[in-house]
Amino acid sequence: MNGRKLVEQQSGGGGRLSEASFGTGVARLRPIGNRASLPRPLREPANVSPGSLATARRMIRERSRRHNFFDAGLFADPAWDMMLDLFVAEAEGRETPVMNLCLSSQVPETTTLRWVKTLEHAGVFIRQKDEHDQRRVLVRLSPSAAKSLAAYLDEAA
């Protein structure tokens, strides 16, 4: 099943979601079967306030909802989208592979990779090999970036 059909199925086929909304990386995603057969330990969830987590989730939801009404390219801010996604993932104890950031940032894979590299050099992101699957690279917020983002989100709550 290609990424476009997967997105159409998930959106009921009538939504405005498309492969273009999620970048070119979606077309190459393949189903991996029953995830329950691949137990992965969660990381310890980050200690964040319920208010900052709720604000981050609301911002992600609102940013995504805009694409129902306007072209996604009008509001491209991949660095911010990736930071919010990483913040929520870490608060939930989830690991985030680079490819997941391609989906959350809704820009082409090459743009995502360029931003990940830029944010890593700026000390915002930390990249590391997945210890369970050496083919994957995981990304997380640096401790200082996570602290700053939590403070920002607390203030915005």
Secondary structure, DSSP 4 states (H G I P E B T S, - for coil): --HHHHHHHHTTTSSS--GGGG-GGGGG------GGGS--PPPPPP---HHHHHHHHHHHHHHHHHTTTS-GGGG--HHHHHHHHHHHHHHTT---BHHHHHHHHTS-HHHHHHHHHHHHHTTSEEEEE-SS-TT-EEEEE-HHHHHHHHHHHHHH-
